[in-house]
Amino acid sequence: DIVSANLAAENTLKGFQIFNVCSDSEANVQKIYALVDGAAGAGRKPIYEDARKGDLHRVGISSKAFQSKTGWKPKVSLAEGINSTWKWFKTC
């Protein structure tokens, strides 16, 4: 998705602009941990600690502005992206 987004930006946008490029799906730390743990095949349980000052409880971003300017759409889910990234790192 990042490569196709960059190509879309290069072909349609003029000047310096900042956009979010994402799958438009919200994820918390537990979900990301489970996806990475699953990709790694580790089977480890997370270790929880008390929240610290400044910790975010949830974060969500949108690429709708980028999509409307370029016609780009995300094709890779968060799970697919984590799995393919993990496989790539294993080959390094």
WOMOUR-V971135 format. One record per residue. PSI is psi in degrees with one decimal (* if undefined). NEAR is the number of other C-alpha atoms within 12 Angstrom. D_LAST is the distance of its C-alpha to the last C-alpha in whole Angstrom. Layout:
psi->PSI near->NEAR d_last->D_LAST
psi->PSI near->NEAR d_last->D_LAST
This chain:
psi->-38.1 near->20 d_last->21
psi->-41.5 near->19 d_last->20
psi->-47.2 near->16 d_last->20
psi->-33.3 near->20 d_last->23
psi->-42.7 near->28 d_last->25
psi->-40.5 near->21 d_last->24
psi->-41.3 near->15 d_last->26
psi->-42.4 near->23 d_last->29
psi->-44.8 near->28 d_last->29
psi->-36.8 near->17 d_last->29
psi->-15.7 near->15 d_last->32
psi->-24.9 near->18 d_last->34
psi->148.9 near->21 d_last->34
psi->140.6 near->12 d_last->36
psi->-172.9 near->9 d_last->36
psi->120.4 near->8 d_last->34
psi->150.8 near->13 d_last->33
psi->129.7 near->14 d_last->31
psi->156.2 near->20 d_last->30
psi->138.0 near->22 d_last->28
psi->113.8 near->30 d_last->26
psi->176.8 near->29 d_last->25
psi->0.1 near->27 d_last->26
psi->24.7 near->22 d_last->29
psi->133.8 near->22 d_last->28
psi->141.9 near->19 d_last->29
psi->140.5 near->21 d_last->27
psi->175.3 near->17 d_last->28
psi->-39.2 near->19 d_last->26
psi->-41.3 near->17 d_last->27
psi->-45.2 near->18 d_last->25
psi->-41.8 near->21 d_last->22
psi->-46.7 near->24 d_last->22
psi->-39.9 near->23 d_last->23
psi->-43.2 near->28 d_last->20
psi->-43.3 near->27 d_last->17
psi->-41.3 near->21 d_last->19
psi->-42.4 near->20 d_last->19
psi->-38.0 near->25 d_last->16
psi->-18.0 near->20 d_last->15
psi->27.1 near->15 d_last->18
psi->-35.7 near->13 d_last->19
psi->31.0 near->13 d_last->22
psi->142.7 near->14 d_last->23
psi->142.8 near->13 d_last->26
psi->153.1 near->16 d_last->26
psi->119.3 near->9 d_last->28
psi->142.7 near->10 d_last->31
psi->167.0 near->7 d_last->32
psi->148.9 near->7 d_last->35
psi->147.2 near->9 d_last->35
psi->158.2 near->9 d_last->35
psi->129.4 near->7 d_last->37
psi->-11.0 near->7 d_last->35
psi->138.0 near->12 d_last->32
psi->140.6 near->11 d_last->32
psi->-29.4 near->14 d_last->34
psi->150.8 near->14 d_last->32
psi->137.2 near->13 d_last->31
psi->138.5 near->16 d_last->31
psi->165.8 near->17 d_last->30
psi->144.2 near->19 d_last->31
psi->18.2 near->26 d_last->30
psi->-39.9 near->20 d_last->34
psi->-44.1 near->20 d_last->35
psi->-41.7 near->27 d_last->32
psi->-42.7 near->25 d_last->33
psi->-31.1 near->17 d_last->36
psi->-29.5 near->22 d_last->36
psi->-19.0 near->24 d_last->33
psi->1.3 near->19 d_last->34
psi->145.5 near->29 d_last->30
psi->140.8 near->27 d_last->29
psi->142.7 near->27 d_last->26
psi->-18.2 near->19 d_last->25
psi->125.8 near->22 d_last->22
psi->165.6 near->19 d_last->23
psi->-45.2 near->26 d_last->21
psi->-45.2 near->23 d_last->21
psi->-42.5 near->20 d_last->19
psi->-43.2 near->22 d_last->17
psi->-44.3 near->23 d_last->16
psi->-46.5 near->23 d_last->15
psi->-35.6 near->19 d_last->13
psi->-42.8 near->19 d_last->11
psi->-44.6 near->20 d_last->10
psi->-40.6 near->17 d_last->9
psi->-45.8 near->13 d_last->7
psi->-31.9 near->12 d_last->5
psi->-23.9 near->11 d_last->6
psi->-10.7 near->8 d_last->4
psi->* near->7 d_last->0
